[in-house]
């Protein structure tokens, strides 16, 4: 059985996994932080990731498609549901709290530059 390779961006971490592994499990193995709260049951929708070429993933199941709605057509997948079957590149969105803190620190740095 051939192994599959997953590249997680923006961390630039690459991991080799067995086909059928979920992106969430691959991310954990690669030490990539993919947020989740529901125990991989497709309930919290926190594990959304973006994939530009989904050919390295198994097709969406009905539950995942229903949960994602129109975002499914924009390349989003639920990491807890998407199963790797080939090579795939995944973009993990920045944690909203980290993004807010980073934005606040940037604003403070700009304010400091003014004085």
C-alpha positions in Angstrom: 0.0 0.0 0.0 1.4 3.4 -1.0 1.7 6.1 1.6 0.2 9.5 1.1 1.8 12.9 1.7 0.2 15.9 3.3 1.7 19.4 3.3 0.2 21.7 5.9 0.5 25.5 5.3 1.4 28.0 6.5 3.4 25.9 8.9 5.1 24.2 5.9 5.0 20.8 7.7 5.0 17.7 5.6 3.8 14.3 6.9 3.5 10.9 5.3 0.4 8.9 6.3 -1.6 5.8 5.4 -4.4 6.3 2.9 -7.7 6.7 4.8 -6.2 8.9 7.6 -8.2 12.0 8.4 -6.6 15.4 7.9 -7.2 16.0 11.6 -5.2 12.9 12.6 -2.5 13.8 10.0 -2.3 17.3 11.5 -1.9 15.9 15.0 0.9 13.6 13.8 2.6 16.5 12.2 2.1 18.7 15.3 -0.1 21.2 13.4 -2.7 22.8 15.5 -6.1 22.3 13.9 -8.8 23.5 16.3 -11.7 21.2 17.2 -14.1 20.8 20.1 -16.6 18.1 19.1 -14.3 15.0 19.2 -14.2 14.7 15.4 -17.9 14.3 15.0 -18.4 17.1 12.4 -20.5 19.0 15.0 -18.4 22.1 15.9 -17.1 23.1 12.4 -13.9 24.5 14.0 -11.6 22.2 12.0 -12.3 23.8 8.6 -9.3 23.8 6.4 -8.9 24.9 2.8 -7.7 22.6 0.0 -6.9 24.0 -3.5 -6.8 20.5 -5.1 -9.0 18.0 -3.5 -7.9 15.1 -5.8 -5.7 13.8 -2.9 -8.8 13.5 -0.6 -11.7 11.0 -0.7 -15.0 12.6 -1.8 -17.0 14.4 0.8 -19.6 12.4 2.7 -23.2 13.7 2.8 -22.8 15.0 6.4 -19.6 17.0 5.6 -21.3 18.5 2.5 -24.4 19.5 4.4 -22.3 21.1 7.2 -20.1 23.1 4.9 -22.9 24.3 2.5 -21.5 26.7 -0.1 -18.1 26.6 1.5 -17.6 23.1 0.1 -17.5 24.7 -3.4 -14.8 27.1 -2.2 -12.4 24.3 -1.3 -13.2 24.0 2.4 -13.2 20.6 4.1 -13.7 19.5 7.7 -10.3 18.0 8.8 -12.1 15.5 11.0 -14.0 14.1 8.0 -11.7 14.5 5.0 -9.7 11.3 4.4 -6.3 11.4 2.6 -6.0 9.1 -0.5 -3.0 10.8 -2.2 -0.9 13.9 -2.2 -2.6 16.9 -0.7 -1.8 20.5 0.3 -3.9 21.9 3.1 -4.1 25.5 4.4 -5.0 25.7 8.1 -6.6 29.1 8.9 -5.1 31.1 11.7 -6.7 30.7 15.1 -9.1 33.7 15.5 -7.8 34.5 19.0 -4.2 34.5 17.8 -5.2 36.6 14.8 -6.9 39.2 17.1 -3.9 39.3 19.4 -1.5 39.7 16.4 -3.7 42.6 15.0 -3.8 44.3 18.4 0.0 44.0 18.8 0.5 45.5 15.3 -1.8 48.4 16.1 0.2 49.0 19.3 3.4 49.0 17.4 2.0 51.5 14.9 0.9 53.7 17.8 4.3 53.5 19.4 5.9 54.6 16.1 3.8 57.8 16.2 5.3 59.0 19.5 
